[in-house]
Amino acid sequence: MSLSPPPSPPAPRDPDALRQWLREQCADCLGVPAASLATDVPLTDYGMTSVTGTALCGMVEEHLAVECDLGLLWQEPTIDGLTARLAPRTVR
Amino acid sequence: MSSPSADPLAGPHLVAAISATAEADPERKAVGFVRHPEREGEEALRSYAWLDATARRIAVLLREAGLGTGARVLLLFPQSAEFAAAYAGCLYAGMVAVPAPLPTGTSLEAARVVGIAKDAEAGAVLTVTETEMDVRQWAARTGLGALPLYSVDELPADADPDTWREPEIRADTVAVLQYTSGSTGSPKGVVVTHGALADNVRSLLTGFELGAGARLGGWLPMYHDMGLFGLLSPALFSGGAAVLMSGSAFLRRPSLWLTLIDRFDLAFSAAPDFAYDYCVRRVRPEETDRLDLSRWRWAGNGSEPVRAETLRAFAKEFAPAGLHPHATAPCYGLAEATLLVSLSAGELRTRRVDVAELENHRFVEAAAGRPSREVVSCGRPTALEIRVVDPATGKPVTGDGVGEIRVRGASTARGYWQKPEATAETFVMDADGSGPWLRTGDLGALYEGELYVTGRIKELLIVHGRNLYPHDIEHELRARHPELGTIGAAFSLPTEGGEAVVVTHEVGPSVRPEQGAELVTALRATLAREFGLAPAGVVLVRRGRIPRTSSGKVQRRLTARLFTTGELAQVHADPGAHRLLAALREADDRDGALPPPR
C-alpha cells in the first residue's frame, strides 16, 4: 500500500496552514512522522538531500502552483524559512 | 515496418549499426527526449535519418576544426536527443566521446568536469544552445575558454554531411572515456574500445532477449555508464529507439517514468535500487490505476546494492498495473567492464546467509534463529568470465568462500586513460598466470553458478547509484568548515536496511563539545548540498584520534571498527550516530558475538 498522501490537498489559506502543510510534505518525503520535524531546524538535519528535496519541490509546484527548486531549499533550509518565502506567493 | 537488417547484433560497431539502420529505414525512430510523458507521443522521437545526418555533420565539423583521429571530445549536455547525435558524431569522426555532467550544478561538479577535461586533454566541447552560455562561462572561468565549442542543434551550415567518410574503426579503436571512477582531484577515465562496447551491448541485448528494433529508455543521465551503455547504446545498436526523460522529472513525479515506459512501449528500462523503492513509496494508487505495465519486460536494477525487499515491494505494488511478476532483473556491472557483468532474468533468487559466517568470508545458509542477511542473486555472467579470489593471495576461493570478484573477457576496459599505475593495480594477472583480470573491488560469492555480491573492499560509497569517494567528502568538509581538524574518515557499514554511511571528522582545538550540534548541522547541510548525501550518522572526533598509517594515510576501515565498538574518541555524535550504534549493538546482541554495551 502506498504511503503517499491523497492528491491535491486544498491550498493553504494562511501562513500557519502553509507551514503545517509543508511540514507534512517534508515528513512524507523523508519518510518520518510530521510530529518529529521541528520547523526551525534545517531539514538537512533530518536527512533531506537533493533527491528528497527535489521530491519536495515537485509537491510544492504541483499543489501550490509556484516554482520551487533546490536553490530555494538550500537558501531557506528550515520549514519556517520556506514558509516565509512561499507564503507571499501562495497564500490568498 | 521492415526490420533494418537481418541481424542487427552482427554489426561490428555502433557506427556501422547506426548508418545501416539509417540507410535501410531512414524514418525509423531512433531517439527522443520526452518532457511530458503524459502528453507527448511518437512525434517526440527523432529518426535515424536525423541521427545519421547530424552525426555526419558533427564529424565533418570536428575534422574541419582541426581535430584528428582519436581526439577527445567533451560532451556536456542536458538529457536530450542531441546528446545521442553528439555521441554518434564523435564516433563517426573516429574520435573519442567523453561524456560528463553539465558543470552548472554545484562548485564541486564544476571542478570535477574541469578535472575530466584536463585529464582527457579534450580538444573540443559539444553542447546545445540551451546550455551554451553556461558552458562558455564555465570554460572561460576555468581556463578552458580556448577550446572550440559547438552547439549541435545549431551547427554551422557549411558542415556538409555528404562529405563524411566512415573512418577506419577496429575492435581496439577507443570509443569512449567513461569518467565514473577516481576522486575529483584524480579522475580516472575508463578506456572503452569499440570492441568492448559492441560486446557489452550485445550481451545486454541477448541476455534480455531484446531483438532487432528494441525500445529502451528511462531517466538515467547519459554521462552515467548505465545510461550510456545500458539504455542509449543498446537501443541504437539494435536499430531500435532510446526514449529519455530527465532525472529531475522522475524525482518530482516518479509516476512519469512508468508513464514513459507505458506510452512509448519500452521493453527495457533500468535504474538503481533506490528508484524502485521511491516508486513504491511515492507513486499514488490513482496514478498506478492509469498505467499498463504489461509490456515492460525488464526492470533492470543495478549500480548500487540490490535489495530483495525493494524488488518484492515493487513487483507487488505494480502487479495491478500488469507488471510481470518476474520483470525485475537484478544486474551487476561496473564501468571498468564497460557496464554489464551479470544479469538475472527470471524469478527473483535470493539466499539468506549467516551474518557471522559472512564476516568470516563464508557464504553459508543461515540456520533458523541465527542472525541472517538476505542476498540477491545477480545471475549468471553474460559474456564475461567471473572468478572469486582471496584478495590477499589472488587464489580462487573454494567451496563456500567469499572473495573479491574478478572479471575478464572482451568487454573489460583496456585500462584507465594515461594512468599506467592505476591500470596495473586494477587489471592484473592472477596467481595462476591467467589474465588480465579486472579487480572489481567488490566482494561476493558464486553459488550454483550465480553471482551474489556481498560487500566491497574498495572504500567507495554508493549513494543513489552515484559513486562517492570518501576522500572527496572529507576534503570538501575541511575546505568549507575551518573548525574541523586535518583528518576525517567517511565509510559505510552494512546494516539490515542496507548500507549506512557514517561521516567522522576530527575537530580543531577551539571546538567545545557544546558547539558540536551546531557544527554537525552545518556539516550535514554541506553533505546534502554538495554530495546529495544524508549520512546515517555524523561524529566529531578528538584531535589525533582518527587512526592513520605510519605514512599518514587515514585508516577508514579501522575508524569504522572503532566507531562500531564505541572506541572512537568522540567530541560529539549526532542522534543518527547514536541510533545506528544502538541498532548495530542490538544485532550483535542477537548474534552474541560481542558483550552487551556497558
Boltz contact constraints between the chains, C-beta under 6 A:
constraints:
  - contact:
      token1: [A, 2]
      token2: [B, 285]
      max_distance: 6.0
  - contact:
      token1: [A, 3]
      token2: [B, 281]
      max_distance: 6.0
  - contact:
      token1: [A, 4]
      token2: [B, 282]
      max_distance: 6.0
  - contact:
      token1: [A, 4]
      token2: [B, 284]
      max_distance: 6.0
  - contact:
      token1: [A, 42]
      token2: [B, 521]
      max_distance: 6.0
  - contact:
      token1: [A, 42]
      token2: [B, 525]
      max_distance: 6.0
  - contact:
      token1: [A, 44]
      token2: [B, 524]
      max_distance: 6.0
  - contact:
      token1: [A, 44]
      token2: [B, 525]
      max_distance: 6.0
  - contact:
      token1: [A, 44]
      token2: [B, 528]
      max_distance: 6.0
  - contact:
      token1: [A, 45]
      token2: [B, 521]
      max_distance: 6.0
  - contact:
      token1: [A, 45]
      token2: [B, 524]
      max_distance: 6.0
  - contact:
      token1: [A, 47]
      token2: [B, 534]
      max_distance: 6.0
  - contact:
      token1: [A, 48]
      token2: [B, 528]
      max_distance: 6.0
  - contact:
      token1: [A, 49]
      token2: [B, 528]
      max_distance: 6.0
  - contact:
      token1: [A, 49]
      token2: [B, 532]
      max_distance: 6.0
  - contact:
      token1: [A, 49]
      token2: [B, 534]
      max_distance: 6.0
  - contact:
      token1: [A, 50]
      token2: [B, 532]
      max_distance: 6.0
  - contact:
      token1: [A, 51]
      token2: [B, 251]
      max_distance: 6.0
  - contact:
      token1: [A, 51]
      token2: [B, 464]
      max_distance: 6.0
  - contact:
      token1: [A, 54]
      token2: [B, 248]
      max_distance: 6.0
  - contact:
      token1: [A, 54]
      token2: [B, 251]
      max_distance: 6.0
  - contact:
      token1: [A, 54]
      token2: [B, 252]
      max_distance: 6.0
  - contact:
      token1: [A, 55]
      token2: [B, 251]
      max_distance: 6.0
  - contact:
      token1: [A, 58]
      token2: [B, 252]
      max_distance: 6.0
  - contact:
      token1: [A, 58]
      token2: [B, 253]
      max_distance: 6.0
  - contact:
      token1: [A, 74]
      token2: [B, 529]
      max_distance: 6.0
